[in-house]
C-alpha cells in the first residue's frame, strides 16, 4: 500500500508538471491600450445586484457560499440560479439580449470559441495575469483564445472508472477483465450490470475512439479542416465499444447518465464511467466505492478520455461589469477554490493548491490525475459546437441499431464538415 501511495504522489507530480508546462506567456490583448484595473482598485457599481448561473448540487452550494462571503466584503447581493454549465451558452443567447440573463455564468472551456464568436463573454480584465501565472497551463490555455484570457477557471477534470468495493475486490486493469466479471455478475432482469456508462454521450464514449487514434480536429484540436473521427483507429475503437453490448444489453437511452448514476448508487451497477463531480453524491449515498484510471483497451492501449476546464465567465450583457468581474475574481481565489474542492471534490486548477495535503493526499483525486495523463483536451474553437450532436447520434446508431462503424462515422464527419462549411 505504501508503494502505491508513493507512486500516486509521483504521478501527481508528473501530471502537474505536464499541465503547468513551459509554454510562452499569452497577453490579454482585448484589454486595449489602457492598463486594466486591479481588483483592489475596482469598485462595484452603485446598487449592483448579481445573478450567477451554475449547475445544481454541490456547485450551486458553492456559489451560494461565495455569494454570502462576497456580500460581506463588497455589499453586493448575489442571486444563484440553477442553470447547468453545459446549457448556459444556449440560454444566454436568448436571455442575454432580453436583459434577463446571468451576470456571471459557468461554462466548460470547449464552449469558449462559441462564446467569443457570438459576443456573449467579456474578457477577463482584472485577473488575467493570475490565470496565466498561478493556474495550471492546461487551465490557462483552456480559457484563452487568440491571446486573450476570457475565463476564471474553477476546476480541471476528466473521467475515470468508479467501482463498488463490495462487488469488485480490485479495480480491473483491462476491459477484458470487466467482460470476464460480467459473466458471473450480470442479471438484466434485476438491473444488475458489470459496467455502465452514458453510451450516447460523445463526451464519455470518445475515449474508445481516441484511445485507438481517432481525434476531433488535427493540430491539437485547432485545425477545423482536419476531422479525424472516421480514420482507421476511430473505426477500430468504435467496433470495440459496440462489442461491449454483450455485457450491457440495453439501448443507449436505458444506459443514460441518470440511469447508470442511480443504479451505481443503489449498488446494482458494479462499475461506471463518471467524473469527479459525482464523488460527493456517492459519498452522501454511503456507497463503498473506489476510483481507478479507465481500463486498457485491446492492444494494451489507454483510453484517451476528454479533459475539460470548468470556468466562470462574465456576460457581455451584464449591467454591472465591475461587480461581475470582482465576483469572478473573488470566486477563484485560493480560499474560495479550496472551499469548492471541499464541497464538490472537483480538482482546483491552481498550482499552489495541488501541494495541499488535503488535495494531493485525497484518494478521490489521484485516479483522475493519473487518467489525465492520457486525456485529450476538448477543442475550444467555435467549430466544436457542431460536433457534439452528429457525433452522439453516431454512437446511438452504432449501439442501438448495429450500424456499420465506418459508414456511420463517415456520415457523422460529413455532417460536421458540412456544418463547418455553412458557417463560413
N, C-alpha and C positions, 0 to 999 in steps of 0.2 A: 504493500500500500504506500509506504514512504517513497519508493521509487517512482510510483505512478504520480504522486503529488509533485515530486521534483520535476518529472517530465512535463507535467501540466504547466508548471510555472515557466519552464524553459520555452514551451510552445507559446505561452502568452507573451513572453518577452520577444520571441522571434516575430510574432504577429504584429505586436505594437511597433517594432522597428520597421517592418514592411509597410505598415499603414502610415506611419509618420513619414517615411521616405526622405528623400533629399532633393525633391524637385524644386524648380525655380519658383520664387515667390510671385504671386499674382498681385495686381493692383486693382483698387476699386475705381475703375475708370469712369463710372457713371456719376461719381461724386462731383465732377465738374472742376472748375478752376479753384473754387473756394475750398478751403480745408473744412471737412465735415466736423460738426461739433462733437466734442467728447461727451460721454454720458453724464459726467458731473456738471457740464455746462448747460445741458439741455433741460428745459423746464416744460412740464405738461401744460397743455392749453387750458385756459380758464373754463371750468365746467365740463372738462373731459370725462367721458364715460366709455369704457371699452367693452366690446363684445369679442370673445375669444372662442373659436371653434376647435375642438379636439375630440378624438374618439371617446366613447363612453367607457366606463370601467376605471381601472387604476389611473389611466392617462387623464381622465376627467377629474378624478380626485386630486391629482397633482396640480392641475390648472386652478382648481378651487383654492388649494393651499397657497400657491404662488400669488393668486389674486388677493388673498387676505393679507399676505406679507407686503405686497406691492401697495395696497391701500394704506397700510400702516406707515409706509415710508413716503408715499407721494400724495396721499389723499384722493386717489382716483379709484372710483368704483369699477370692478371688473365683473362682467356677467359671462358665465360659462354656458355655452350651448353645445349640445351633443351633435356633432357632425363628424362622421368618420374621416380620418385623414385622407383616405382614398377617394372620398366623394367631394371634398372641399372645392377642388378646381371647378367641377361641373356646377356646383351650387353657387359659387361666387360669380360665375359667368352671367347668371341672371340676377342674383341678389345684389351684387356689387353696384351695377348701374342703377338699380332701383333704390339704392340708398338704405337697404335693409341687411346688407351682408356683414361679415365679421370685419373687425379692425385688424385682428391678428388671427391667423389660421394655421393649422398643422397640415403638412403635406409631405409625401415621400419625395425624395430627390429626383426620381425619374420623371416627375411632372414639371420640373423646373423649366425645361425648354418651352413647354406649352404656356406656363405662367408668364414667361417673359414675352413670348411671341404674341400673346393676347393682351399684353399690357395689364395683367392683373396684380403683379407684385412689384413693390418698390425695392430698390437696392438697400442693402444693409449699410447705413451711413455712419453708424456710431461704434460698431464693434467688429468691423471687417478685419482689422489688424489682429484682434484677439482670435478670431476664427482661423486666420492663416497661420498664426504663430503658436497658439495654445491647443488647438484641436488636432486630432489625427489627420494626416494628409488626405485619407480617403473621405473624411467628413468635409474638410475644407474644399476639396475638389468637387464633391457632390453638390455643394450649394453655390458653386461658382460657375458662371457662364461667360465665355469670351472676356475673361479677365475681371469681371465684376462679381463681387460677393453679394448674393441676394438673401440667403437664409441665415437662420440662427439654429445650428444643429442641436438636436436633443437626444438622439440615440443612433447607434450603429448596430445593424442586425443582419442575421441570416437565419436559416432554419436548420434543424437537426432532427435526430431521432429521439423521441420520448418513448420510454418503455416502462411497463408496470413491473416493479421488482417482485411483486407477489406472484407474478405469472412467468416472468422471464428472469432466470438467475443471472445471466450475464448478457451484456449488450452484444448483439450479433455484429460480426465484423464484415459480413458479406450478405447480399440479398439471398444468396443460395441458402444460408443458414435460416433465414426467415421462411423461405419456401419449405424447408425441411420441418421447421417448427410448426408450420400451419397444418401439416398432415395430421398431427395429433391434437391440434387445438381448435381448428375451425369448426363451428357449429352454426351455419347460417340461420337455421330455424330459431336459434336463441340469440341472434345478432352478435355472435362471437367470431371475431376475425383476428388473425395474427397481425395484420398490418392494414392501416387505413391512411389515406391522405385525400386532400381535395383534388381529385383526379383532373377535373376540367378547368382547374385554376392554373393558368400558364405559369404563374409565379412559382408554384411548387413543382409542377411536372417538368419544367425546363431543366431541372438538374439531371434528368435522364438524357436529354438531348445534348446539353453542353458537356456532360461527362464523357461523351464519346466524340466530341469535336464539333458539334453544332454551335452556332453563335447567332446572335440577333443582327448586329451590324459589325462590319470589319473595322480595323484600326482602333481597337479598344472601345468599340461602341460609338464611334463618331462618323463612320462612313455610311451614309444613308443609301449609297448606290450598291453597297455590298451586303446583301442579306443572306445569311448562312444557315437558315433554318431548314433547308431541304438538301444539304450536302450529304455525302455518304455516311459520315459519322452521326448526323442528326437522325437519319433513317434507321441506322443500327440501334441508336438509343431508343427511338420510338418503338421499334419491334420488341425490344426487351421490356419496355414499360408495359406494352399491351399484353405480353406473356404473363404478367403478374395478375391478370384477371383470373387465373386459375386459383389464386388464393384470396381474391377479393371479387367474388362473382356477383357484383352489383353494378347497376348503371351508375354513371357518374353523378347523377342527381341524388342518388341514395348514398353517396360517399362524399357529400359536400362538407364544407368546414364545420357547420353547425352539428351535423350528424356525427362525424368522427370525433369531434370535440366532446360531445355528450357521451358517446359510448366509451371513450377513454376514461372520462370522469366516473362513469358507472362501473368501471372495471371489466368491461366486455371486450373492448379493443385492446389487445395486448401491447401494440406498438402503433405510434402515429408519427407523421412528419409535421412538425409545428415550429413556431418561433418563440423567442424569449418573452414576447408579450403574453404568452399563455401560462408562464410559470406561476404567477401569483394565484391564478384561478385554481390550478391543480393543488397548490398548497392549501388554499382555503377549503378545497373539497376533500382534503386529507387523503389524497392519492399517494401511495408509496411509489414514487417514480424516480427514474434516473434519466439522464440525458447523455447521448453519445453522438459523435460525428455520424453522418449518413453512411450506411453500409456500402461497401465497394461493389461496383458493377462488374460484369464479366470482363475478363482481361485484366483484373486487378486494378481497375481504374476508379478513381474517386469521383463521385457525383459532384458536379460544379454547380452548387446552389447559387441563386441570385443573392447578392448582398445589397443592402439599401441603407440610406441615411434618412432618419426622420428629422424633420425640421419645422421650425416656426417661420412664417413669412408675414410681411406687412402688406395689407391690401392697398392697392393703388387708389382705392375709393374711400379710404378712411378719412374722416373729418378731423381726426386727432393724430396726425403723423408723429408729433413729438411724443405724446403719451404712449402710442403704439410701439414706437421704437424703444422707448425706455422699458416698457413691459417685456419685450422680447429679449432685450439685453439683460434685464434683471432675471428673467426665467432661465437664462443659460449661464448664469454664474456657477461657479463650482458648488456653492452651497445648495442652490436650487436643483442642480442636476444630480447631486448626491441624494437629495430627497426624492427625486424622480426614480433613481435606481432603487431606493428603499421601497417605494410604493409599487413600481412596475416590474422590477428586476430586468429592465432593459439597459443595455450597456451604454454608459455615458461616453461620448466620443472625445473626451478631454484627456490629453496625455498624462497630466499630473494625477488625475483621479485613478488611472489604471494602476498606480502604485499603492493605492489604499488597500490595506489588508482585507477590509470588508468586501472589496470588489474582486481583487485578484485571487483571494482565497475562497471565493464562493463557488461551490460545486455546480451551480447552475450557470456560471459564466464560462468556465474553461472549455466545455464542449463546443460552445458556439464559436469561441475564439479559434479553437482547433479546426472546426469546419470552415471558418472564414479563410483559412489558408488556401482552400480550393475554390472559394466562391468567386463569382464574376459580378462586378457592379452592374446594376441595371443601367442601360444607356439613358442619358438625360436630354438628348437632343429632341426637338419638338416631334420628330417623326416617330418616336417611341409610342406616342399616343394612338397611332393607327395599327400598332402591332397586337395589342392585347386581345381584342375581340376575335380576329381571324385565327390567331394562334390558339386561343382557348377553344374555339369551335373545332379546330383540327383535332385536339386531344379528345374532345367529346365524341367526334365521329369515329376515330380510330378505336376508342374504348367501347363505345356503345354498339356500334354497327359493324365493327371489324373491317373498316375501310382500309384499303392498302396504304401503308405509311408514306411511301414515296409519292403516290398520286395525291394523297390528302395534304401533305406538306407542300407539294408543288402548288396546289390550289391556294393554300394559305399565303405562300410567298408571293404569288401573282397578285392576290388581293391586296397585300401590303404594298407592293410596288406600284400598283395602280392608284392606290390612295395617296402615296407619296407624290406621284406624278401629278395628280389632280390638285395638289397643294401649291404647285409651282406657279 
